[in-house]
Amino acid sequence: MKKISAHLIFTNTYKPLNKGIVYIDDSGKIIKIQDTTGDLKDEADLEFYNGIICPGFINTHCHIELSELKDKIRKKTGLSTFISDVNNEKKQSSAHDLNYILSADLNMYNNGIVAVADISNSNLSLPVKNNSKIYYHTFYELLGLDRTKAEKIFSNYLELKAKNKNSSLTIHSLYSLSNELLQKFIEYINSLDNGIISVHNQESRDEIDYFKYNSGKLYEYLKNFDLSINKKSRCKEHPIIDFIKKIKSNINILLVHNTFSSEQDIIKLKKYNKKLFFVLCPKSNIYIEGNLPDINTLITSDMKICMGTDSLASNDTLSILEEIKTLQNNFPYIKIEELIKWATINGAEALQVDSRFGKIETGKSPGINLITNIDFTNYALTKDSQVIRIC
C-alpha cells in the first residue's frame, strides 16, 4: 500500500485538500482519503510531494495512427492545406511502422494520461492499444463523399468496429461525407440504447466559408472528390445545429476543436440540453490555424469542456499538461482547479468511464499524477511545470 500527500490534492470530489493523504492499494485503487486540514503529522511510509496531486489525465481527442507524421506537416497553413499535406504524406508511406505508435502510446503514459479517445480509419493501431497500460476508446470515423459508395463504406467500418470492443462508429465532420452516408449514420446511432460520438466541428474559417458561402480553400479542395458540390445550397447557420437536433438525447456528443464556433452557435447548442462535451486541442489549433476557440463563451454558457492533444501531425507532443499550460498562458483568468477538471473528470464523463477515472475517490482507480514546479503565490502553473505519474 502507498500513502501519499502533497501541498494540494485535487480530488474533483471535495475542495482541494491542503496536505491531505491518499491511501492506495497495490492495484492502484483508492482505499481511503484523509483531510488533515493542513496539519500533516509524521506517519510511517508516508510519501510527501512538492506540488499538486490530481487524477490521471483523459485525452479526449487523439489520432495515434498519424504519429509517424511528426515534424512532416507545415504549420499555420489552414485546415485545407493541412488535410492535403497529411494525405500526401500518407500516400508516400508504403509501410506503416508500429514503432511510431508504440512511442506515442508510451509518450502519453509517461505524461500521466490514463485514458484516450482515439480516432481511427483502420485497425493499424489496435495491437498497440490492446497491450497498452492506457484505456482506449476508439472512434472509427466515417469518411466518403461518393454517395454511390455509402453502403460499402458503412459496412467496412462496421467490420472494423466488430474487432474492437471499446469502440464506436462516428463521423469525421459534416463536410467529409455524403448525405447518404450521414443519414445511414444517424439512423444507426439513434438505434442504440446509449453511445458516444466524436465530431470535428468548426475547426477552420474555411469550414465556415464552405457551408455559408460555397467558397474558400476547403470548398475548392472538396470539389476534387464531390462533383455535385456546386449544387449544394448555402446554410444560414452551421449544419452542426441541425445535426445535433437529429441525435437522440442518450448519446454523448464530443464536439472537437470548435475553433471558429460563434457565440450564437454555442448558445443555440446549449438550448438543446444534449450530452454535449466541447473538446479543446489548443496546441493543434495554433499549429494549423493560429487561432483558439471562444473559451469565454463556453465557460459562461456552462458547457462541459474537455481536453485533447490531436495528433503528432499537428502537435510536437501528446501531453495534456502542455495543453493546459497553453490555455493558462492565453486565458490566465481560468483557475488551475477548473483546468484540471477539464483534463480529468469531464473527459471521463465524456467517455463514460467516470466509474473508474476522473476523481480521487474511494473505490476508484483513476491513476495519480503529481504536477511539480507550481507557483503557489499566484496559484498557477509555470513554464517549468511537469507531470510525474505516481501510479
C-alpha positions, 0 to 999 in steps of 0.5 A, a space after each residue: 500500500 502507498 500513502 501519499 500527500 502533497 501541498 494540494 490534492 485535487 480530488 474533483 470530489 471535495 475542495 482541494 485538500 491542503 496536505 491531505 493523504 491518499 491511501 492506495 492499494 497495490 492495484 492502484 485503487 483508492 482505499 481511503 482519503 484523509 483531510 488533515 486540514 493542513 496539519 500533516 503529522 509524521 506517519 510511517 511510509 508516508 510519501 510527501 510531494 512538492 506540488 499538486 496531486 490530481 487524477 490521471 489525465 483523459 485525452 479526449 481527442 487523439 489520432 495515434 495512427 498519424 504519429 509517424 507524421 511528426 515534424 512532416 506537416 507545415 504549420 499555420 497553413 489552414 485546415 485545407 492545406 493541412 488535410 492535403 499535406 497529411 494525405 500526401 504524406 500518407 500516400 508516400 508511406 508504403 509501410 506503416 511502422 508500429 514503432 511510431 505508435 508504440 512511442 506515442 502510446 508510451 509518450 502519453 503514459 509517461 505524461 500521466 494520461 490514463 485514458 484516450 479517445 482515439 480516432 481511427 480509419 483502420 485497425 493499424 493501431 489496435 495491437 498497440 492499444 490492446 497491450 497498452 497500460 492506457 484505456 482506449 476508446 476508439 472512434 472509427 470515423 466515417 469518411 466518403 463523399 461518393 454517395 454511390 459508395 455509402 453502403 460499402 463504406 458503412 459496412 467496412 467500418 462496421 467490420 472494423 468496429 466488430 474487432 474492437 470492443 471499446 469502440 464506436 462508429 462516428 463521423 469525421 465532420 459534416 463536410 467529409 461525407 455524403 448525405 447518404 452516408 450521414 443519414 445511414 449514420 444517424 439512423 444507426 446511432 439513434 438505434 442504440 440504447 446509449 453511445 458516444 460520438 466524436 465530431 470535428 466541428 468548426 475547426 477552420 474559417 474555411 469550414 465556415 466559408 464552405 457551408 455559408 458561402 460555397 467558397 474558400 480553400 476547403 470548398 475548392 479542395 472538396 470539389 476534387 472528390 464531390 462533383 455535385 458540390 456546386 449544387 449544394 445550397 448555402 446554410 444560414 447557420 452551421 449544419 452542426 445545429 441541425 445535426 445535433 437536433 437529429 441525435 437522440 438525447 442518450 448519446 454523448 456528443 464530443 464536439 472537437 476543436 470548435 475553433 471558429 464556433 460563434 457565440 450564437 452557435 454555442 448558445 443555440 447548442 446549449 438550448 438543446 440540453 444534449 450530452 454535449 462535451 466541447 473538446 479543446 486541442 489548443 496546441 493543434 489549433 495554433 499549429 494549423 490555424 493560429 487561432 483558439 476557440 471562444 473559451 469565454 463563451 463556453 465557460 459562461 454558457 456552462 458547457 462541459 469542456 474537455 481536453 485533447 492533444 490531436 495528433 503528432 501531425 499537428 502537435 510536437 507532443 501528446 501531453 495534456 499538461 502542455 495543453 493546459 499550460 497553453 490555455 493558462 498562458 492565453 486565458 490566465 483568468 481560468 483557475 488551475 482547479 477548473 483546468 484540471 477538471 477539464 483534463 480529468 473528470 469531464 473527459 471521463 464523463 465524456 467517455 463514460 468511464 467516470 466509474 473508474 477515472 476522473 476523481 480521487 475517490 474511494 473505490 476508484 482507480 483513476 491513476 495519480 499524477 503529481 504536477 511539480 514546479 507550481 507557483 503557489 503565490 499566484 496559484 498557477 502553473 509555470 513554464 517549468 511545470 511537469 507531470 510525474 505519474 505516481 501510479 
